[in-house]
């Protein structure tokens, strides 16, 4: 049977991937060849891989493995057949009688049996071959056992290939992890330096504005627009300080996490204390919350961002209503912060987790908070998302792995 050049090229590509032709002989393949010779009760057996031009004996027993031209190979015929090729006496078979392995030019093979080596993708790359210098026959059990051994040859080749690929992937992941750690360290250091450089002038500016406000209050002169302008300036400064804090938090997430038990009820209590001015007019309901494992500082930052958003994004004059609750879902805790405010359009619920993306620009904010929450969730092996609250509003949820037990 004549095989097409495309089939030959595909076979050559697969053989090259296995690397068994160029690597030193493998003990596991030789062991299988020895078993094949024993099963067939013959003195010689080999694993042949057939490229576009050559036959490579990559493991052999009973003789020294070698390489020959493909046209001299007896197995060149077998790779194109649909069934095993089994010949009692090759000198009497017109397909092989003139072959140099039969005539004495290379060998004096009489009995010959070969089973195809077929990859999981269906590519025939060669044969498992057993032979003898005298005629003989195989029983049905021997034929079946040799077929199974041929499958095991391919299994070993695949296992070694997948092991190499896995090792390469692990090495690449390790290099990526190292690079990410280096980048995160540089980013955190840069953010810390920028934060320090910005805080100093902002602190001085805040002090100056405070002193000016005190002088205005103590002055007998008509204040005019000065108090209003001072309030605006101090408000802008406060927002700038918040932006610096958010950027610093965003940059620092991604390094090595502290890990320990975190009581989310205590976290929410601390958040409510920190956000007291924002929550002064809000209705806040906190249900039973679990203890999870994670970084307490980062989880507090995540909860604070979600609660602050829930209380901030309401229509003018509307009283914020916020509910914090949790429920166990298989191996995760789902913490929800529910509000009845402005809501987030469905087509924007994923986009708002990108840095500096804001939907309701009339509400003061930096656009960093939800991006930080996502980084915190990812760092803990969790997830975060937004759903619509029944009746209107947003339900922000944070899923965290539950501790065993």
C-alpha positions in Angstrom: 0.0 0.0 0.0 1.3 3.5 -1.0 0.9 6.2 1.7 0.3 9.8 0.8 3.0 12.4 1.4 0.6 14.2 3.8 0.3 11.0 5.9 4.1 10.6 6.0 4.6 14.2 7.0 2.0 13.9 9.8 3.7 10.8 11.0 7.1 12.5 11.0 5.7 15.4 13.1 4.3 13.0 15.7 7.5 11.0 15.9 9.5 14.2 16.4 7.2 15.2 19.3 8.0 11.9 21.1 11.7 12.5 20.8 12.4 8.8 21.2 14.5 8.7 17.9 17.0 11.3 19.1 17.1 10.5 22.8 19.1 7.6 24.3 17.5 4.2 24.3 14.8 3.9 27.0 14.8 1.1 29.5 10.9 1.0 29.7 10.6 0.4 25.9 13.3 -2.3 26.0 11.4 -4.0 28.8 8.2 -4.1 26.7 10.2 -5.5 23.8 11.5 -8.3 26.0 8.0 -9.1 27.1 6.9 -9.2 23.4 9.6 -11.7 22.5 8.6 -13.8 25.5 4.9 -13.7 24.6 5.6 -14.7 21.0 8.3 -17.3 22.1 10.8 -15.8 19.6 14.4 -14.7 20.0 14.0 -11.3 18.5 11.7 -8.3 18.8 11.9 -4.6 18.2 10.0 -1.3 18.2 10.2 0.4 14.8 9.4 4.0 14.2 9.2 4.9 10.5 9.8 8.3 9.2 9.6 9.6 5.6 13.0 8.1 4.8 14.1 5.7 7.5 13.2 2.9 9.9 14.5 3.5 13.4 14.7 0.6 15.8 14.4 2.4 19.1 14.4 -0.7 21.3 15.4 -4.2 20.4 16.1 -7.6 22.0 18.1 -10.5 20.3 20.1 -8.2 18.1 21.6 -4.7 18.0 19.1 -1.9 17.2 19.9 0.1 14.1 18.6 2.4 11.4 17.9 1.3 7.8 16.4 2.9 4.7 12.6 2.8 4.7 12.4 0.9 1.4 14.4 -1.9 3.0 12.0 -2.2 6.0 9.6 -5.1 6.2 7.4 -2.9 8.5 7.1 -0.3 5.8 4.3 -2.5 4.5 2.7 -3.1 7.9 2.1 0.6 8.7 -0.4 0.8 5.8 -2.4 -2.3 6.7 -5.6 -2.3 8.7 -4.7 -5.5 10.6 -1.6 -7.0 12.1 0.8 -8.6 9.5 1.7 -12.2 10.5 3.8 -14.3 8.1 4.8 -17.9 8.9 7.6 -17.9 6.4 8.6 -14.6 4.8 10.7 -16.4 2.1 7.6 -17.9 0.7 5.5 -14.6 0.8 5.7 -12.6 -2.4 5.5 -9.3 -0.4 8.8 -10.1 1.5 10.7 -12.8 -0.4 13.0 -10.2 -2.1 13.4 -8.0 1.1 17.1 -7.7 2.3 16.0 -8.7 5.8 14.9 -12.1 4.3 17.4 -12.7 1.5 20.5 -12.6 3.8 21.7 -9.2 2.7 20.7 -7.8 6.1 19.1 -10.8 7.8 17.4 -14.2 7.3 14.0 -13.6 8.7 11.4 -16.3 8.2 8.7 -15.9 10.8 7.5 -12.2 11.0 4.7 -10.6 12.9 4.1 -6.8 13.4 1.4 -4.8 15.1 0.8 -1.1 14.4 1.7 1.6 16.9 -1.3 3.9 16.7 -1.5 7.2 18.6 -4.6 8.5 20.4 -5.1 10.8 17.3 -5.1 7.7 15.0 -1.6 8.3 13.5 0.4 5.1 12.8 4.0 5.9 13.7 5.5 2.4 13.4 5.2 -1.2 14.6 5.9 -3.6 17.5 7.6 -6.4 15.6 8.6 -10.0 16.6 10.5 -12.4 14.3 12.6 -15.5 14.0 15.0 -17.1 11.6 12.8 -20.2 11.3 9.1 -20.6 10.4 6.5 -20.6 13.2 2.9 -19.7 14.0 1.2 -17.7 16.7 -1.9 -18.7 18.7 -4.9 -16.4 18.9 -3.9 -15.5 22.5 -0.4 -14.6 21.5 -1.7 -12.3 18.7 -4.1 -10.6 21.2 -1.3 -10.2 23.8 1.0 -8.6 21.2 -1.8 -6.2 20.2 -2.1 -5.1 23.8 1.6 -4.7 24.2 1.6 -2.5 21.1 -1.0 -0.3 22.9 1.3 -0.1 25.9 4.2 1.1 23.8 2.1 4.0 22.7 1.0 4.6 26.3 4.6 4.9 27.4 5.4 7.3 24.6 2.3 9.4 25.4 3.1 9.4 29.2 6.7 10.6 28.6 5.4 13.3 26.2 2.7 14.5 28.6 5.3 14.5 31.5 7.6 16.7 29.4 4.8 19.0 28.5 3.6 19.2 32.1 7.2 19.9 33.3 7.5 22.6 30.8 4.2 24.1 31.8 5.1 24.0 35.5 8.5 25.7 34.7 6.7 28.4 32.8 4.2 28.9 35.6 7.0 29.2 38.1 8.8 31.7 36.0 5.6 33.7 35.6 4.9 33.5 39.3 8.4 34.7 40.1 8.0 37.6 37.6 4.6 38.5 39.1 6.0 38.5 42.6 8.8 40.8 41.4 6.4 43.1 39.5 4.0 43.2 42.5 6.9 44.1 44.8 8.0 46.8 42.5 4.5 48.1 42.1 3.9 48.1 45.9 7.2 49.9 46.5 6.4 52.4 43.7 2.9 53.0 45.1 4.2 53.4 48.6 6.8 56.0 47.4 4.2 57.9 45.4 1.8 57.8 48.3 4.4 59.2 50.6 5.4 61.9 48.2 1.8 62.9 47.7 0.8 62.8 51.3 3.3 65.3 52.5 2.1 68.2 50.4 -1.5 67.2 51.0 -1.0 67.1 54.7 0.5 70.6 54.6 -2.3 71.8 52.4 -4.9 70.3 54.8 -3.3 72.1 57.7 -3.2 75.4 55.9 -6.9 75.1 54.8 -7.9 74.3 58.4 -6.0 77.3 59.8 -7.6 79.6 57.1 -11.0 78.3 58.1 -10.4 79.0 61.7 -9.3 82.5 60.9 -12.4 83.1 58.8 -14.6 81.9 61.7 -12.8 84.2 64.1 -12.8 87.3 61.8 -15.4 90.0 62.2 -15.2 90.8 58.5 -18.0 89.6 56.3 -16.8 86.2 55.0 -18.4 86.4 51.5 -17.7 83.3 49.5 -14.6 82.4 51.4 -16.1 79.7 53.7 -17.8 78.0 50.7 -14.5 78.1 48.7 -12.6 76.7 51.7 -15.1 73.9 52.0 -14.8 73.0 48.4 -11.0 73.0 48.6 -11.0 70.8 51.7 -13.5 68.4 50.0 -11.3 68.2 47.0 -8.3 67.4 49.2 -10.3 64.7 51.0 -11.2 63.1 47.7 -7.5 63.3 46.6 -6.4 61.6 49.8 -9.0 58.9 49.3 -7.8 58.3 45.7 -4.2 57.9 47.0 -5.3 55.4 49.6 -7.3 53.4 47.0 -4.5 53.4 44.5 -2.1 52.2 47.2 -4.5 49.4 48.3 -5.0 48.4 44.6 -1.2 48.2 44.0 -0.5 46.2 47.2 -3.0 43.4 46.5 -1.3 40.5 44.8 1.7 40.0 47.1 1.9 37.3 49.8 -1.3 37.1 51.9 -1.5 36.8 55.6 -3.8 33.9 56.4 -5.9 33.3 59.5 -9.4 33.2 60.8 -11.4 36.4 60.0 -14.7 37.0 61.8 -16.8 38.8 59.2 -19.2 40.1 61.9 -16.3 41.9 63.6 -15.1 43.2 60.2 -18.5 44.7 59.4 -18.7 46.3 62.9 -15.3 47.9 62.3 -16.4 49.1 58.8 -19.5 50.6 60.2 -17.4 52.5 62.7 -15.0 53.8 60.0 -17.9 54.8 57.7 -20.0 56.4 60.5 -20.3 59.8 58.7 -21.4 58.1 55.5 -23.8 55.7 57.3 -25.2 58.3 59.7 -28.6 58.4 57.9 -28.5 54.9 56.5 -30.6 51.9 57.6 -28.1 49.1 58.0 -29.1 45.5 58.8 -26.4 42.9 59.5 -27.4 39.3 59.6 -25.4 36.3 60.9 -21.9 36.2 59.3 -19.3 33.4 59.3 -15.7 33.2 60.2 -13.6 32.7 57.1 -9.9 32.1 56.4 -8.0 35.0 54.8 -6.1 38.2 55.1 -7.9 40.3 57.7 -6.7 43.7 56.3 -7.6 42.9 52.7 -11.0 41.4 53.5 -11.8 44.4 55.6 -10.9 46.6 52.6 -13.1 44.6 50.4 -16.1 44.7 52.7 -15.6 48.4 53.3 -15.6 49.1 49.6 -18.8 47.2 49.1 -20.6 48.8 52.1 -19.5 52.3 51.1 -20.8 51.8 47.5 -24.1 50.5 48.8 -24.5 53.6 51.0 -23.3 56.1 48.4 -25.1 55.2 45.2 -28.6 56.4 46.1 -30.8 59.0 44.5 -30.6 62.5 46.0 -32.7 62.8 49.2 -33.1 59.0 49.4 -32.2 57.2 52.7 -29.6 54.5 52.0 -30.8 51.0 53.0 -28.0 48.4 53.3 -28.3 44.7 54.3 -25.2 42.5 54.8 -25.8 38.7 54.8 -24.1 35.4 54.0 -25.0 31.8 53.1 -23.0 28.6 52.6 -22.9 27.3 49.1 -21.2 23.9 48.9 -17.5 24.7 49.6 -17.9 28.5 49.6 -19.4 31.3 51.6 -21.3 33.9 49.7 -21.3 37.3 51.4 -23.9 39.8 50.0 -24.2 43.5 50.4 -27.7 44.5 49.3 -28.8 48.0 48.6 -31.9 49.6 47.0 -30.1 52.5 45.3 -29.4 53.5 41.7 -28.4 50.0 40.5 -25.9 49.1 37.8 -27.1 48.3 34.2 -26.6 44.6 33.4 -24.2 45.4 30.5 -22.0 47.3 32.9 -21.8 44.8 35.8 -18.6 43.3 34.6 -17.0 46.5 33.3 -17.3 48.3 36.6 -14.6 46.0 38.1 -12.0 47.5 35.8 -9.9 50.3 37.3 -11.3 53.9 36.9 -14.6 52.7 35.4 -17.6 54.5 36.9 -21.2 54.3 35.9 -22.8 57.0 38.1 -20.4 59.9 37.6 -22.6 62.3 39.6 -21.7 60.4 42.8 -18.2 61.2 44.1 -15.8 58.3 43.7 -12.4 57.2 42.3 -13.4 54.1 40.2 -10.7 52.0 42.1 -12.8 50.4 44.8 -14.4 47.5 42.9 -11.2 46.8 41.0 -9.5 46.4 44.4 -12.3 44.1 45.6 -11.8 41.9 42.6 -8.0 41.7 43.2 -8.7 40.8 46.8 -11.2 38.1 45.8 -8.8 36.6 43.2 -6.0 36.6 45.8 -8.2 34.5 48.1 -9.3 32.1 45.4 -12.8 33.6 45.4 -15.1 35.6 43.1 -17.0 38.8 43.2 -19.9 40.1 41.1 -23.0 42.2 41.0 -26.7 41.2 40.6 -29.9 43.3 40.6 -31.7 43.6 43.9 -35.4 42.6 43.5 -37.3 45.8 43.4 -34.3 47.8 42.3 -30.7 48.4 43.5 -27.6 46.3 43.5 -26.6 43.1 45.3 -22.8 42.9 45.4 -21.6 39.5 46.3 -18.2 38.1 47.4 -17.6 34.4 47.4 -14.8 33.0 49.6 -13.6 29.4 50.1 -15.2 27.9 53.2 -12.9 26.4 55.8 -13.2 22.6 56.1 -15.5 21.4 58.8 
